[in-house]
Amino acid sequence: MNAPQSLPDPSDRQALLAWLQANRAKAAGHAPVHSLAELASAQNRRLRNAIVHGQLIDQGQQDTLRRSLWLALDGPPVRDHRVESAVLGGWLTALQAAVTSVAHALDDQRPTHDSGPVPKEIQRATKLYSAAVFPSSYGMVLEEAPPEAQQELRDVGPTESLLDRTMSTILDLADKAESGAGSEDAILATALPLGRRASGHLSTLSGVVADADARVRLTWQSPHSGLRSSTLSSDGAQRCRQTLRAAEFEDREDTFVGTVVGGSKVRGTVEVEIAEHEVITVRADREVTALVRAYADRRVRARVLVTTARSPLGREHHSYLLLDLEQDES
């Protein structure tokens, strides 16, 4: 078995290039590394395995790895590979709250996300555990919850779990915050559909980075969705926080008359055509199959709770929760 290699700081470009040059010749059975992209993939895989598992494993064993998040912090709060405990504690607390609330918002089995406690099974399935630290200004690895907690929730697809979707959304938001001109509108396009609660937690998470004048690099590794990294600077975090704080949310009841044209048992939604070529998707807290069977292609009167998220730039997002559904007799 190979011994763990000494790997460079991922944020040090010169160290990466030097390591690449020194490792062009590989042992028999290992393909040589010829580019920074190949280096990044090999380094991330080997670094994670060497630190968390204490050994190097073959690519064929990759599917047995658990999902993990590597976070690398740098900036004024970090000195000599040490980080201020208040910054690290604040970040980890805000990160866990954001992950749980975003997962709840993305969980298609839940008809409403902005009221009441987050279900215990989602809290357990999205809990992150500190696993190890790695060479960086300050780096640590967070792993997914144990398998028994993950099994409480169904995966949302053949290769993607709810936690994968959640981390992808958070990394999307970091990318949008760093996208430069027009980033505010991109931030809102990502966050507003998640609702009031998740947007608030994402604002708090961004605020930890902004207030500390720090920078964080997040790398999500999944045996199914692969490897992805995003970086959030203090400036990007400040833009994200200010943009989300300025968003306004309001709830109102409304009644729509239209035709039931479809639904999804998996997503817990009913589709109602309320005007020509205009279809609203309504979340339902009751058996969707029975609703669609009873009202398919019929005119109905749907009483719904409409939540509107509105930005200062004029962007709006509407979500609908079914309160009552009956056949329209008019």
ZAMIDREN-603235 format. One record per residue (C-alpha): residue number from 0; x, y, z. Coordinates in pm, whole numbers, always signed. Layout:
<padrens>
@resi = NUM	c1 = X	c2 = Y	c3 = Z
...
</padrens>
This chain:
<padrens>
@resi = 0	c1 = +0	c2 = +0	c3 = +0
@resi = 1	c1 = +127	c2 = +348	c3 = -85
@resi = 2	c1 = +208	c2 = +588	c3 = +195
@resi = 3	c1 = +20	c2 = +920	c3 = +206
@resi = 4	c1 = +198	c2 = +1185	c3 = -3
@resi = 5	c1 = +293	c2 = +1533	c3 = +109
@resi = 6	c1 = +54	c2 = +1752	c3 = -88
@resi = 7	c1 = +78	c2 = +2127	c3 = -149
@resi = 8	c1 = -151	c2 = +2402	c3 = -22
@resi = 9	c1 = -441	c2 = +2409	c3 = -274
@resi = 10	c1 = -440	c2 = +2791	c3 = -273
@resi = 11	c1 = -64	c2 = +2817	c3 = -355
@resi = 12	c1 = -33	c2 = +2814	c3 = -734
@resi = 13	c1 = +348	c2 = +2797	c3 = -734
@resi = 14	c1 = +343	c2 = +2503	c3 = -493
@resi = 15	c1 = +90	c2 = +2328	c3 = -718
@resi = 16	c1 = +311	c2 = +2378	c3 = -1024
@resi = 17	c1 = +617	c2 = +2252	c3 = -838
@resi = 18	c1 = +429	c2 = +1945	c3 = -719
@resi = 19	c1 = +303	c2 = +1883	c3 = -1073
@resi = 20	c1 = +657	c2 = +1894	c3 = -1212
@resi = 21	c1 = +788	c2 = +1660	c3 = -943
@resi = 22	c1 = +507	c2 = +1408	c3 = -993
@resi = 23	c1 = +496	c2 = +1370	c3 = -1370
@resi = 24	c1 = +651	c2 = +1026	c3 = -1337
@resi = 25	c1 = +416	c2 = +795	c3 = -1151
@resi = 26	c1 = +448	c2 = +442	c3 = -1028
@resi = 27	c1 = +336	c2 = +157	c3 = -1252
@resi = 28	c1 = -41	c2 = +137	c3 = -1278
@resi = 29	c1 = -94	c2 = +513	c3 = -1222
@resi = 30	c1 = -149	c2 = +756	c3 = -1506
@resi = 31	c1 = +85	c2 = +1060	c3 = -1505
@resi = 32	c1 = -56	c2 = +1403	c3 = -1424
@resi = 33	c1 = -24	c2 = +1642	c3 = -1719
@resi = 34	c1 = -238	c2 = +1945	c3 = -1630
@resi = 35	c1 = -354	c2 = +2156	c3 = -1338
@resi = 36	c1 = -707	c2 = +2023	c3 = -1386
@resi = 37	c1 = -583	c2 = +1664	c3 = -1356
@resi = 38	c1 = -369	c2 = +1768	c3 = -1061
@resi = 39	c1 = -664	c2 = +1928	c3 = -882
@resi = 40	c1 = -877	c2 = +1617	c3 = -926
@resi = 41	c1 = -601	c2 = +1380	c3 = -815
@resi = 42	c1 = -491	c2 = +1603	c3 = -527
@resi = 43	c1 = -841	c2 = +1653	c3 = -392
@resi = 44	c1 = -916	c2 = +1282	c3 = -408
@resi = 45	c1 = -587	c2 = +1172	c3 = -253
@resi = 46	c1 = -578	c2 = +1449	c3 = +7
@resi = 47	c1 = -927	c2 = +1369	c3 = +125
@resi = 48	c1 = -858	c2 = +997	c3 = +142
@resi = 49	c1 = -517	c2 = +1034	c3 = +307
@resi = 50	c1 = -647	c2 = +1268	c3 = +577
@resi = 51	c1 = -985	c2 = +1118	c3 = +649
@resi = 52	c1 = -903	c2 = +752	c3 = +594
@resi = 53	c1 = -529	c2 = +754	c3 = +663
@resi = 54	c1 = -451	c2 = +583	c3 = +333
@resi = 55	c1 = -467	c2 = +615	c3 = -44
@resi = 56	c1 = -738	c2 = +417	c3 = -221
@resi = 57	c1 = -792	c2 = +309	c3 = -579
@resi = 58	c1 = -1034	c2 = +491	c3 = -809
@resi = 59	c1 = -1251	c2 = +180	c3 = -815
@resi = 60	c1 = -1326	c2 = +234	c3 = -447
@resi = 61	c1 = -1439	c2 = +594	c3 = -498
@resi = 62	c1 = -1809	c2 = +506	c3 = -480
@resi = 63	c1 = -1769	c2 = +387	c3 = -121
@resi = 64	c1 = -1663	c2 = +732	c3 = +0
@resi = 65	c1 = -1904	c2 = +942	c3 = +198
@resi = 66	c1 = -2004	c2 = +1293	c3 = +100
@resi = 67	c1 = -1783	c2 = +1563	c3 = +247
@resi = 68	c1 = -1730	c2 = +1938	c3 = +247
@resi = 69	c1 = -1379	c2 = +2083	c3 = +265
@resi = 70	c1 = -1368	c2 = +2442	c3 = +379
@resi = 71	c1 = -1056	c2 = +2655	c3 = +364
@resi = 72	c1 = -1059	c2 = +2988	c3 = +548
@resi = 73	c1 = -806	c2 = +3265	c3 = +505
@resi = 74	c1 = -778	c2 = +3638	c3 = +567
@resi = 75	c1 = -715	c2 = +3844	c3 = +883
@resi = 76	c1 = -880	c2 = +3591	c3 = +1122
@resi = 77	c1 = -627	c2 = +3324	c3 = +1016
@resi = 78	c1 = -263	c2 = +3324	c3 = +1128
@resi = 79	c1 = -10	c2 = +3041	c3 = +1116
@resi = 80	c1 = -281	c2 = +2790	c3 = +1023
@resi = 81	c1 = -489	c2 = +2893	c3 = +1324
@resi = 82	c1 = -825	c2 = +3064	c3 = +1308
@resi = 83	c1 = -1006	c2 = +3277	c3 = +1564
@resi = 84	c1 = -1249	c2 = +3051	c3 = +1748
@resi = 85	c1 = -1530	c2 = +3307	c3 = +1731
@resi = 86	c1 = -1504	c2 = +3322	c3 = +1351
@resi = 87	c1 = -1483	c2 = +2946	c3 = +1310
@resi = 88	c1 = -1764	c2 = +2882	c3 = +1558
@resi = 89	c1 = -1986	c2 = +3145	c3 = +1399
@resi = 90	c1 = -1920	c2 = +3008	c3 = +1053
@resi = 91	c1 = -1990	c2 = +2646	c3 = +1146
@resi = 92	c1 = -2309	c2 = +2736	c3 = +1331
@resi = 93	c1 = -2435	c2 = +2950	c3 = +1043
@resi = 94	c1 = -2333	c2 = +2688	c3 = +787
@resi = 95	c1 = -2526	c2 = +2411	c3 = +960
@resi = 96	c1 = -2836	c2 = +2630	c3 = +993
@resi = 97	c1 = -2815	c2 = +2728	c3 = +625
@resi = 98	c1 = -2768	c2 = +2369	c3 = +508
@resi = 99	c1 = -3067	c2 = +2247	c3 = +711
@resi = 100	c1 = -3299	c2 = +2529	c3 = +603
@resi = 101	c1 = -3202	c2 = +2507	c3 = +235
@resi = 102	c1 = -3252	c2 = +2129	c3 = +243
@resi = 103	c1 = -3597	c2 = +2184	c3 = +393
@resi = 104	c1 = -3678	c2 = +2435	c3 = +119
@resi = 105	c1 = -3564	c2 = +2193	c3 = -151
@resi = 106	c1 = -3744	c2 = +1891	c3 = -5
@resi = 107	c1 = -4032	c2 = +1831	c3 = -242
@resi = 108	c1 = -4213	c2 = +1618	c3 = +16
@resi = 109	c1 = -4286	c2 = +1924	c3 = +233
@resi = 110	c1 = -4571	c2 = +2156	c3 = +129
@resi = 111	c1 = -4457	c2 = +2451	c3 = +338
@resi = 112	c1 = -4111	c2 = +2562	c3 = +446
@resi = 113	c1 = -4138	c2 = +2898	c3 = +624
@resi = 114	c1 = -4346	c2 = +2802	c3 = +924
@resi = 115	c1 = -4305	c2 = +2545	c3 = +1197
@resi = 116	c1 = -3987	c2 = +2359	c3 = +1291
@resi = 117	c1 = -3768	c2 = +2183	c3 = +1036
@resi = 118	c1 = -3857	c2 = +1810	c3 = +1054
@resi = 119	c1 = -3625	c2 = +1605	c3 = +1272
@resi = 120	c1 = -3540	c2 = +1364	c3 = +992
@resi = 121	c1 = -3412	c2 = +1651	c3 = +776
@resi = 122	c1 = -3210	c2 = +1787	c3 = +1067
@resi = 123	c1 = -3051	c2 = +1446	c3 = +1120
@resi = 124	c1 = -2988	c2 = +1377	c3 = +752
@resi = 125	c1 = -2822	c2 = +1715	c3 = +687
@resi = 126	c1 = -2609	c2 = +1727	c3 = +1002
@resi = 127	c1 = -2240	c2 = +1777	c3 = +924
@resi = 128	c1 = -1961	c2 = +1622	c3 = +1133
@resi = 129	c1 = -1607	c2 = +1752	c3 = +1170
@resi = 130	c1 = -1369	c2 = +1484	c3 = +1038
@resi = 131	c1 = -1019	c2 = +1630	c3 = +996
@resi = 132	c1 = -811	c2 = +1935	c3 = +914
@resi = 133	c1 = -590	c2 = +1971	c3 = +606
@resi = 134	c1 = -299	c2 = +2192	c3 = +488
@resi = 135	c1 = -431	c2 = +2540	c3 = +407
@resi = 136	c1 = -440	c2 = +2877	c3 = +575
@resi = 137	c1 = -698	c2 = +2695	c3 = +784
@resi = 138	c1 = -881	c2 = +2397	c3 = +646
@resi = 139	c1 = -1117	c2 = +2137	c3 = +781
@resi = 140	c1 = -1329	c2 = +1853	c3 = +648
@resi = 141	c1 = -1697	c2 = +1810	c3 = +733
@resi = 142	c1 = -1863	c2 = +1477	c3 = +658
@resi = 143	c1 = -2225	c2 = +1385	c3 = +602
@resi = 144	c1 = -2437	c2 = +1224	c3 = +870
@resi = 145	c1 = -2412	c2 = +847	c3 = +932
@resi = 146	c1 = -2589	c2 = +621	c3 = +678
@resi = 147	c1 = -2880	c2 = +545	c3 = +910
@resi = 148	c1 = -2971	c2 = +916	c3 = +920
@resi = 149	c1 = -2938	c2 = +949	c3 = +542
@resi = 150	c1 = -3173	c2 = +656	c3 = +487
@resi = 151	c1 = -3457	c2 = +844	c3 = +656
@resi = 152	c1 = -3489	c2 = +1057	c3 = +343
@resi = 153	c1 = -3536	c2 = +934	c3 = -10
@resi = 154	c1 = -3282	c2 = +1051	c3 = -267
@resi = 155	c1 = -3424	c2 = +1298	c3 = -517
@resi = 156	c1 = -3277	c2 = +1113	c3 = -814
@resi = 157	c1 = -3072	c2 = +808	c3 = -907
@resi = 158	c1 = -2741	c2 = +989	c3 = -851
@resi = 159	c1 = -2824	c2 = +1288	c3 = -631
@resi = 160	c1 = -2931	c2 = +1317	c3 = -267
@resi = 161	c1 = -3108	c2 = +1602	c3 = -93
@resi = 162	c1 = -2776	c2 = +1697	c3 = +66
@resi = 163	c1 = -2612	c2 = +1707	c3 = -280
@resi = 164	c1 = -2886	c2 = +1942	c3 = -401
@resi = 165	c1 = -2845	c2 = +2157	c3 = -92
@resi = 166	c1 = -2469	c2 = +2198	c3 = -127
@resi = 167	c1 = -2504	c2 = +2264	c3 = -498
@resi = 168	c1 = -2748	c2 = +2546	c3 = -421
@resi = 169	c1 = -2515	c2 = +2702	c3 = -161
@resi = 170	c1 = -2220	c2 = +2683	c3 = -400
@resi = 171	c1 = -2440	c2 = +2832	c3 = -674
@resi = 172	c1 = -2510	c2 = +3126	c3 = -445
@resi = 173	c1 = -2137	c2 = +3175	c3 = -374
@resi = 174	c1 = -2064	c2 = +3172	c3 = -747
@resi = 175	c1 = -2340	c2 = +3426	c3 = -814
@resi = 176	c1 = -2211	c2 = +3655	c3 = -536
@resi = 177	c1 = -1871	c2 = +3659	c3 = -708
@resi = 178	c1 = -2007	c2 = +3708	c3 = -1060
@resi = 179	c1 = -1944	c2 = +4085	c3 = -1070
@resi = 180	c1 = -2183	c2 = +4322	c3 = -1245
@resi = 181	c1 = -2542	c2 = +4209	c3 = -1207
@resi = 182	c1 = -2460	c2 = +3975	c3 = -921
@resi = 183	c1 = -2746	c2 = +4109	c3 = -709
@resi = 184	c1 = -3007	c2 = +3988	c3 = -955
@resi = 185	c1 = -2832	c2 = +3651	c3 = -986
@resi = 186	c1 = -2823	c2 = +3614	c3 = -607
@resi = 187	c1 = -3196	c2 = +3680	c3 = -584
@resi = 188	c1 = -3275	c2 = +3438	c3 = -867
@resi = 189	c1 = -3104	c2 = +3163	c3 = -665
@resi = 190	c1 = -3225	c2 = +3251	c3 = -314
@resi = 191	c1 = -3579	c2 = +3387	c3 = -345
@resi = 192	c1 = -3741	c2 = +3055	c3 = -449
@resi = 193	c1 = -3608	c2 = +2904	c3 = -125
@resi = 194	c1 = -3832	c2 = +3125	c3 = +86
@resi = 195	c1 = -3795	c2 = +3357	c3 = +380
@resi = 196	c1 = -3635	c2 = +3120	c3 = +630
@resi = 197	c1 = -3362	c2 = +2981	c3 = +403
@resi = 198	c1 = -3282	c2 = +3326	c3 = +263
@resi = 199	c1 = -3240	c2 = +3458	c3 = +616
@resi = 200	c1 = -2996	c2 = +3182	c3 = +710
@resi = 201	c1 = -2798	c2 = +3235	c3 = +389
@resi = 202	c1 = -2777	c2 = +3605	c3 = +470
@resi = 203	c1 = -2644	c2 = +3522	c3 = +817
@resi = 204	c1 = -2388	c2 = +3280	c3 = +674
@resi = 205	c1 = -2264	c2 = +3545	c3 = +431
@resi = 206	c1 = -2247	c2 = +3796	c3 = +715
@resi = 207	c1 = -1997	c2 = +3584	c3 = +910
@resi = 208	c1 = -1751	c2 = +3600	c3 = +618
@resi = 209	c1 = -1817	c2 = +3968	c3 = +552
@resi = 210	c1 = -1779	c2 = +4078	c3 = +915
@resi = 211	c1 = -1454	c2 = +3883	c3 = +956
@resi = 212	c1 = -1312	c2 = +4023	c3 = +629
@resi = 213	c1 = -1234	c2 = +3661	c3 = +545
@resi = 214	c1 = -1241	c2 = +3442	c3 = +238
@resi = 215	c1 = -1370	c2 = +3086	c3 = +230
@resi = 216	c1 = -1325	c2 = +2819	c3 = -32
@resi = 217	c1 = -1584	c2 = +2539	c3 = -27
@resi = 218	c1 = -1523	c2 = +2208	c3 = -200
@resi = 219	c1 = -1805	c2 = +1955	c3 = -205
@resi = 220	c1 = -1722	c2 = +1593	c3 = -280
@resi = 221	c1 = -1988	c2 = +1333	c3 = -345
@resi = 222	c1 = -1949	c2 = +977	c3 = -469
@resi = 223	c1 = -2236	c2 = +1049	c3 = -709
@resi = 224	c1 = -2226	c2 = +1417	c3 = -806
@resi = 225	c1 = -1846	c2 = +1444	c3 = -815
@resi = 226	c1 = -1627	c2 = +1731	c3 = -703
@resi = 227	c1 = -1712	c2 = +2101	c3 = -711
@resi = 228	c1 = -1549	c2 = +2410	c3 = -559
@resi = 229	c1 = -1658	c2 = +2770	c3 = -507
@resi = 230	c1 = -1497	c2 = +3066	c3 = -332
@resi = 231	c1 = -1672	c2 = +3342	c3 = -139
@resi = 232	c1 = -1474	c2 = +3659	c3 = -69
@resi = 233	c1 = -1559	c2 = +3918	c3 = +194
@resi = 234	c1 = -1681	c2 = +4155	c3 = -79
@resi = 235	c1 = -1897	c2 = +3885	c3 = -236
@resi = 236	c1 = -2032	c2 = +3789	c3 = +105
@resi = 237	c1 = -2122	c2 = +4150	c3 = +178
@resi = 238	c1 = -2307	c2 = +4178	c3 = -156
@resi = 239	c1 = -2493	c2 = +3858	c3 = -79
@resi = 240	c1 = -2591	c2 = +3969	c3 = +271
@resi = 241	c1 = -2708	c2 = +4314	c3 = +163
@resi = 242	c1 = -2905	c2 = +4177	c3 = -130
@resi = 243	c1 = -3086	c2 = +3914	c3 = +76
@resi = 244	c1 = -3154	c2 = +4155	c3 = +361
@resi = 245	c1 = -3324	c2 = +4393	c3 = +119
@resi = 246	c1 = -3562	c2 = +4128	c3 = -13
@resi = 247	c1 = -3921	c2 = +4152	c3 = +109
@resi = 248	c1 = -4161	c2 = +3863	c3 = +170
@resi = 249	c1 = -4536	c2 = +3878	c3 = +208
@resi = 250	c1 = -4816	c2 = +3621	c3 = +243
@resi = 251	c1 = -5173	c2 = +3650	c3 = +122
@resi = 252	c1 = -5464	c2 = +3420	c3 = +51
@resi = 253	c1 = -5605	c2 = +3409	c3 = -301
@resi = 254	c1 = -5849	c2 = +3201	c3 = -502
@resi = 255	c1 = -5782	c2 = +3080	c3 = -855
@resi = 256	c1 = -6029	c2 = +2926	c3 = -1096
@resi = 257	c1 = -5879	c2 = +2697	c3 = -1354
@resi = 258	c1 = -5832	c2 = +2343	c3 = -1482
@resi = 259	c1 = -5626	c2 = +2070	c3 = -1315
@resi = 260	c1 = -5381	c2 = +1966	c3 = -1588
@resi = 261	c1 = -5135	c2 = +1752	c3 = -1394
@resi = 262	c1 = -4955	c2 = +1679	c3 = -1072
@resi = 263	c1 = -4659	c2 = +1501	c3 = -917
@resi = 264	c1 = -4689	c2 = +1252	c3 = -635
@resi = 265	c1 = -4312	c2 = +1264	c3 = -584
@resi = 266	c1 = -4303	c2 = +1643	c3 = -559
@resi = 267	c1 = -4637	c2 = +1676	c3 = -381
@resi = 268	c1 = -4770	c2 = +1930	c3 = -630
@resi = 269	c1 = -5082	c2 = +1993	c3 = -838
@resi = 270	c1 = -5070	c2 = +2192	c3 = -1164
@resi = 271	c1 = -5359	c2 = +2425	c3 = -1239
@resi = 272	c1 = -5401	c2 = +2610	c3 = -1568
@resi = 273	c1 = -5554	c2 = +2944	c3 = -1469
@resi = 274	c1 = -5532	c2 = +3114	c3 = -1808
@resi = 275	c1 = -5431	c2 = +3018	c3 = -2157
@resi = 276	c1 = -5070	c2 = +2890	c3 = -2138
@resi = 277	c1 = -5038	c2 = +3000	c3 = -1774
@resi = 278	c1 = -4998	c2 = +2717	c3 = -1525
@resi = 279	c1 = -4928	c2 = +2752	c3 = -1154
@resi = 280	c1 = -4772	c2 = +2472	c3 = -950
@resi = 281	c1 = -4936	c2 = +2441	c3 = -609
@resi = 282	c1 = -4788	c2 = +2243	c3 = -320
@resi = 283	c1 = -5036	c2 = +2020	c3 = -142
@resi = 284	c1 = -5025	c2 = +1867	c3 = +205
@resi = 285	c1 = -5271	c2 = +1596	c3 = +106
@resi = 286	c1 = -5265	c2 = +1291	c3 = -124
@resi = 287	c1 = -5188	c2 = +1434	c3 = -466
@resi = 288	c1 = -5280	c2 = +1119	c3 = -658
@resi = 289	c1 = -5634	c2 = +1132	c3 = -521
@resi = 290	c1 = -5666	c2 = +1500	c3 = -605
@resi = 291	c1 = -5552	c2 = +1455	c3 = -962
@resi = 292	c1 = -5773	c2 = +1150	c3 = -1008
@resi = 293	c1 = -6077	c2 = +1337	c3 = -875
@resi = 294	c1 = -6026	c2 = +1667	c3 = -1058
@resi = 295	c1 = -5818	c2 = +1590	c3 = -1369
@resi = 296	c1 = -5925	c2 = +1806	c3 = -1665
@resi = 297	c1 = -6203	c2 = +1963	c3 = -1456
@resi = 298	c1 = -6265	c2 = +2325	c3 = -1369
@resi = 299	c1 = -6179	c2 = +2383	c3 = -1004
@resi = 300	c1 = -6169	c2 = +2662	c3 = -751
@resi = 301	c1 = -5839	c2 = +2654	c3 = -560
@resi = 302	c1 = -5789	c2 = +2855	c3 = -242
@resi = 303	c1 = -5415	c2 = +2901	c3 = -190
@resi = 304	c1 = -5164	c2 = +3077	c3 = +33
@resi = 305	c1 = -4942	c2 = +3285	c3 = -195
@resi = 306	c1 = -4594	c2 = +3378	c3 = -69
@resi = 307	c1 = -4430	c2 = +3655	c3 = -271
@resi = 308	c1 = -4059	c2 = +3727	c3 = -246
@resi = 309	c1 = -3978	c2 = +4069	c3 = -390
@resi = 310	c1 = -3641	c2 = +4237	c3 = -447
@resi = 311	c1 = -3566	c2 = +4613	c3 = -466
@resi = 312	c1 = -3470	c2 = +4547	c3 = -831
@resi = 313	c1 = -3826	c2 = +4437	c3 = -910
@resi = 314	c1 = -3772	c2 = +4060	c3 = -928
@resi = 315	c1 = -4059	c2 = +3858	c3 = -783
@resi = 316	c1 = -4101	c2 = +3492	c3 = -705
@resi = 317	c1 = -4435	c2 = +3338	c3 = -608
@resi = 318	c1 = -4494	c2 = +3007	c3 = -432
@resi = 319	c1 = -4834	c2 = +2851	c3 = -371
@resi = 320	c1 = -4966	c2 = +2628	c3 = -91
@resi = 321	c1 = -5303	c2 = +2463	c3 = -139
@resi = 322	c1 = -5556	c2 = +2539	c3 = +134
@resi = 323	c1 = -5872	c2 = +2406	c3 = -30
@resi = 324	c1 = -5975	c2 = +2261	c3 = -365
@resi = 325	c1 = -6327	c2 = +2208	c3 = -499
@resi = 326	c1 = -6500	c2 = +2173	c3 = -831
@resi = 327	c1 = -6608	c2 = +2503	c3 = -983
@resi = 328	c1 = -6983	c2 = +2509	c3 = -1028
@resi = 329	c1 = -7006	c2 = +2852	c3 = -1193
</padrens>
